[in-house]
């Protein structure tokens, strides 16, 4: 009797299970907390802001100090990058730059940055041609657009006469412009000849023709203070490297 009752119960359960389909359900994803308990994952995924790759900025940058701001302007100037010049210089300075041609871009010699009146700084750089750039900046605009208010360029000149050429070299020496001295002479030995010697306040040139050369005697002022002779190659007058020798 007991076995018969058990069979009836099992039969009823089987009929019930066959007559009803189980509803499919998505298996919820879970995240495990630090303590080991499982918690349901968020239904929406947060979007992380992409990190900036160095140098990935698309907008212009403005250096925060006068030295670097000036260098940035000079690099733009030498690259003929008008749009960058207009970002860094005001209209007046940009017009100055536009009227002075394109200088060599190797601005390797930083000379100084010093106050230039109330609220301004003046910076001086030289390139390998001996060109000297003097840039004036408004202090309150450094780190921002158009800080440059004035741009001047003293370009190295190559006179066509021996006396003028020697005077150009002499002037470069007196102002400590070693880059220009190198540009006007053909070797480091000419420049090194003047190392340690007293710089002149002025000089008088006395050229003497010597075939393919002109020997230019330079007498320091006051007259007779010192005398040096520069040997100038005629065929290189009006060009770089015409001074080929120096002696007492």
Secondary structure, DSSP 8 states (H G I E B T S, - for coil): -HHHHHHHHHHHHHHHHHT----------EEE-TTS-EEE--SS---------TT---S----SSHHHHHHHHHHHHHTT-HHHHHHHB-HHHHHHHHTS----S---EEEEEEE-STTEEEEEEE-TT--EEEEEEEGGGTTSTT-EEEEEEE-----SSHHHHHHHHHHHHHTT-HHHHHHHBSSHHHHHHTTTS---S-EEEEEEEETTEEEEEEEETTTTS-EEEEEEEGGGTTSTT-EEEEE-
